[in-house]
Amino acid sequence: MIAERLYRTPPGVALGELDLIPDPGARSFVLQMRAGRFHGFVVRKGEALKGYVDRCPHQGLPLAQQHDAYLAADGEVIQCSWHGAVFAVEDGACLGGPCVGSALTPWPVAVRDGVIVTE
């Protein structure tokens, strides 16, 4: 039986220490919950974090073909490795590629006492 794909998580789930994510960098997180499985990723720039559901609005595929490879080579934008769409780190808006006008689905995260948690 295939687990249902979830698109949000409950608040207060501890994902790990902030140092799990390079600065700048990104990391994927897969959470298995009773209702199904959630796939998301978190981008870090300094102390700032942005989380998104790992699903490109173009075709619904995960953005990275290689583990944690969400950022373009310059580290300034998120890039879908399947069709080259690029997204703003700050708000997930598609800046170029086949899904201009759409955006990534936000996944609220924060840092509390050095630990990344869902909000």
Secondary structure as GFF3:
##gff-version 3
##sequence-region A 1 119
A	DSSP	beta_strand	5	6	.	.	.	ID=ss1
A	DSSP	beta_strand	14	17	.	.	.	ID=ss2
A	DSSP	three_ten_helix	18	20	.	.	.	ID=ss3
A	DSSP	beta_strand	25	33	.	.	.	ID=ss4
A	DSSP	beta_strand	36	45	.	.	.	ID=ss5
A	DSSP	beta_strand	48	53	.	.	.	ID=ss6
A	DSSP	beta_strand	77	79	.	.	.	ID=ss7
A	DSSP	beta_strand	86	88	.	.	.	ID=ss8
A	DSSP	beta_strand	94	96	.	.	.	ID=ss9
A	DSSP	beta_strand	109	112	.	.	.	ID=ss10
A	DSSP	beta_strand	115	118	.	.	.	ID=ss11
###
